[in-house]
Amino acid sequence: MSEALEPAITQHISEVFDTTIDELCELVRIPSVSWPAFDPTHVQASANKVAELMRSTGVFDFVDVRRAPIEGQEHEADPELGHPAVIARRAPKNGAPTVLLYAHHDVQPPGKDEEWETPPFEPTERDGRLYARGAADDKAGVMAHVTAIRALAATEGPDFDLGIAVFIEGEEEWASQSFGNFLRDNRDELEADAIIVADSGNWDVDTPGLTVALRGAVAFNVKIETMAHATHSGMFGGAIPDAMLAAVKLLATLWDEDGAVAVEGLKSADLATPEYDEARLREESGLLDGVSAIGRGEILSRIWAQPAITVTGIDAPDIANASNTLIPSVTVRISARVAPGQDPQEYYDALTGHLAANAPYGAKLTFEDPGLGQSFSVDTSGPAVAHMRAAMEQGFNRAPVDMGAGGSIPFIAELVEEFPGAEILVTGVEDPDGRAHSPNESLHLGSYRKALAAEAIFLARMNRGL
């Protein structure tokens, strides 16, 4: 890359940064929650806005808003369609490669308003951060793509050679249920040599991160039953095992005394991890004083390369309705993480088999609504990875860290299946204090400016074939 290009891109980003943030705020104000209980017209409005932003770049052969059948319904006469996604393409010229830019424009539910310091869909800047639902996850990713494309056109000229495809999904936060069908229905328009999945984060606000390993996911409900109906706790308590007692004893078998998973058949990965001490864990997670960390081994190995099991919900009478009765049934939501390299079906079978074998007092178990997501490990040997590392170092003025991720992006496995020859680059704009999915989600604006420059420099390097 010529010495003049990097400063030109950085200068352009600086000149348009305020406009970028204004446009991000417009997008964030649309409450595009894709969960079934929320108004889908907001997701449609968000898709329309994203399409408008993509058209404003002036580089694409077409920009459309499209939908696809939900997975498993592609052969039905009247299939249910997924939420609207934005697709765009610009054909490559002169033998240049094509880069597919992925992000998602839907967001998590905001949660309780009283837990937010400012309204969740009214973006508010304070102390160098922009607070709002979707400010980081993932509407900032959408605007990163828009801004990088504009920067490429401004510095390389609008007739640049690089091919660009765009897929901005509308249901990532609702399990990407039409993702596979969307890929198949639009394969020719989305085919690319490299794919940027802008839905991860950086090592810290000053240091970029390239995510090279992602845990998979297993989630399901387990219904625990011990009685045909509720009975008076005074009359039968002490003789009858109620469902809550069975649930508590059963769930306790999932972990050992250290809090590490205690289920046979759940595997760990051999993954090198950077230095990360317990003090940083406490700072970034909000772990209370006096509460110890759990698990064994290096902390980042526990988060990136080992299995985890979490109980995320219990259906049982709440305290306001807690009469003196023995509860006949309890339903528990299990959310588990799968180490890179293990098949989630194997994990699910091991976990449900453990629960069935350890059901106390002969309690009856029913497993419901399983959801499986593949783990992912990146091949870092390709030229696009080298370009991204160089671009990140130029944009942040600091070498990137190869990171794992404790969370999951299961659809990446579908990208690999559909486009086996493409290099997958998992990037993002989040930082350890961004609190994605939580109240007071935020975007660090100084770090975001650097991330915008890094993506634009990457596109310029791919365009020039350096």
Salt bridges, closest charged atoms under 4 A:
GLU23 OE1 - ARG150 NH1 2.76
GLU26 OE1 - LYS49 NZ 2.88
ASP39 OD2 - HIS42 NE2 3.93
GLU52 OE2 - LYS49 NZ 3.25
ASP64 OD2 - ARG66 NH2 2.82
GLU71 OE2 - ARG184 NH2 2.98
ASP106 OD1 - HIS104 ND1 3.09
GLU117 OE1 - ARG126 NH2 3.15
GLU122 OE2 - ARG29 NE 3.35
ASP137 OD1 - HIS104 NE2 3.08
ASP137 OD2 - HIS437 NE2 3.13
GLU156 OE1 - ARG464 NH2 2.80
ASP159 OD1 - LYS93 NZ 2.20
GLU172 OE1 - HIS104 NE2 3.22
GLU173 OE2 - HIS104 NE2 3.89
GLU173 OE1 - HIS437 NE2 3.31
GLU189 OE2 - ARG66 NH1 3.19
GLU191 OE1 - ARG187 NH1 3.44
ASP199 OD1 - HIS104 NE2 3.31
ASP206 OD1 - LYS450 NZ 3.44
GLU225 OE2 - LYS223 NZ 3.87
ASP256 OD2 - ARG296 NH1 2.67
ASP258 OD2 - ARG296 NH1 2.99
GLU278 OE2 - ARG282 NH2 3.13
GLU284 OE2 - ARG280 NE 2.48
GLU346 OE2 - LYS267 NZ 3.29
ASP402 OD2 - ARG389 NH2 2.55
GLU418 OE2 - ARG187 NE 3.15
ASP431 OD2 - ARG129 NH2 2.65
ASP433 OD1 - ARG435 NE 3.50
GLU441 OE1 - ARG133 NH1 2.74
GLU455 OE2 - HIS145 ND1 2.62
